[in-house]
Amino acid sequence: MNLICVNLCNLWQKKHVAIYGYTKIILPLVFIASTFSGWAQNYNVTQQRTVEHLFIKSLDTSSNFHSGIKPFANKEVNQVVSIDTLSSGLKYNVQSSLANQIFNENLVDAEKGNFKLLINPLINAGSGIEKISNRTVTLSEIAFGLSLKSAYKTKWSGEFDFLADNSQYPIHIDNLLKTQHAGQGYGYTKDQQAMYFQGNLTFTADDVFTFQAGMGKNFIGEGYRSLFLSDYANSYPYFKATATIWKLKYMALYTNFQDIRFGKGNFSDFHQKFSTIHYLSLNATKWLNFGFFESIVFQAQEGNFYRGYELSYLNPIIFLRPMEYHQGSADNALMGGSIKIKVKKKNIFYGQLLLDEFLLAEIRANRGWWANKYGYQFGVKAYDFVGINGLKIQAELNSVRPFTYSYFENPSTMNTLQNYGHYNTPLAHPLGANFNEILGGISFHKKRWVFEAMSTYAKVGLDSSVNFSIGQNIYQPYNEREKEYGYITGGGINTTILNNSFKVSYVLNPKMQTIIQLGINNRTYQNKYGNESSNWITFGIKTALINQYFDI
């Protein structure tokens, strides 16, 4: 069976699966999904934070829910809080069938026997203005698509989302899109045009095992950011197996990432790499959770040798790093641990420690050795703060050492492909490495209204020379460093980035995840070469599909 899996993976990669390849994978899933449905469909529950505010408190404070593995499955969420009950609680009692459709129902909700089909439109339509220096820029948000969900009885379910985007983003995001040709969680971007796909087919074997194949995003952690795996980058093909038993939840995630730097926009020329990611979550007590993380990234091809998917990395058992050492492998390995502590249930302290590479002796020597590559996160969040129902506060610190997540360059094998990135964007924190960041947020929701305020402040060390890397850009090879010692977090061109945002959202239709949103933002970017400040305001109607990060 393993040999069959490897051969299939090899065949898949030799075809250079990209956008056209994704279509070959996803369209059959759509066809299958369109024929499946039932009462206990196990769809992914949205990770989009504005809508997530409506139910996340119940999950985050539950005594035996594993809140560090996202997206959540509908089945596991319903064991804590019924999504249907929450939707019913927000339902408007209206007489008009048209009004009922707009405010309460799916566009298509068809059921026959054991089959059910849900179809909804995806829409982002809005406008705004940005003032930066002496300029005023018109912003627009224009994206349309389709969402399909379906399932069969209690075991099979499928979903598919497609979105075509042609938006004008704030200047600093627009500059990233022009230079990186990717960003804001979407696919390849050219001339402000981008597409987004996500879809999966899920088999819920029983109360323990769930298997899912598709294309999408995953998030590991309790915080606003993640140092393990975030939802910042574009979606990617994956196969995921999860097992939940006793106080444990275990995830084995097999992914296909792309390096698009050398493709010049030709999807068939994007370089392929694979990853095996394991995460084990243990609810040790009702108030204490531990998590254990590891990831191995390896490229599909080395020179003229097509490697494909490493057979040994199909092993679903955690702790691959010893296996990597045993093989003498040069693949990129990451490890880490996490913790979550609940105090009086609604007050939560959390943290992550990410280890790329380090020597304890060098850490003790405190000489700033370049290869001491690690990151850490500490955070706190409180629900129903000061006794006000629906009020949440959060504060978080993130710090990542220079050269973390990056890899070396060998011109004959292009090993920089093995960095921890996808589609020219980091897979973990959006700032890459070599930064310190603090952030704070407050949110309040009541019925269909959601109010959110967030501030982030980061000190980032940028490269001071085109010939040497200071360790911030994870796509710069670490063997292009200038020296062996003397690296501090934030070293290089000391750059401060301050973002402030305030959003008011009204959930127009909970089932469609349609919201009307007003956003007000301020950003200041400063280093020795100048100071840039921008303010922008946006208003529109949108489907709360994915998280987009403008605070970078």
Buried (B, 14 or more C-beta within 10 A) or exposed (E): EEEEBBEEBBEBBEEBBBBEBBBEBBEEBBEBBBBBBBEEBBBBBBBBBBBBBBBBBBBBBBEEBBBBBBBBBBBBBBBBBBBEEBBEEBBEEEEEEEEBBBBBBBBEBEEEEBBBBBBBEBBBEBBBEBEBEEEEBEBBBBBBBBBBBBBBBBBBBBBBBBBBBBBBBBBBBBEBBEEBBBBBBBBBBEEBEBBBBBBBBBBBEEEEEBBBBBBBBBBBBBBBBBBBBBBBBBBBBBBBBBBBEEBEBBBBBBBBBBBBBEBEEEBEEBBBBBBBBBBBBBBEEEBEBBBBBBBBBBBBBBEEEEBBBBEBBBBEEBEBBEBBEEEEBBBBBBBBBBBBBBEEBBBBBBBBBBBBBBEEEBEEEEEBBBBBBBBBBBBBBBBBBEEEEBBBBBBBBBBBBBBBBBBBBBEEBBBBBBBBBBBBBBBBBBBBBBBBBBBBBBBBBEEBEBBBBBBBBBBBBBBBEEEBBBBBBBBBBBBBBBEEEEBEBBBBBBBBBBBBBBBBBBBBBBBBBBBBBBBBBBBBBBBEEEEBEBBBBBBBBBBBBBBBBBBB
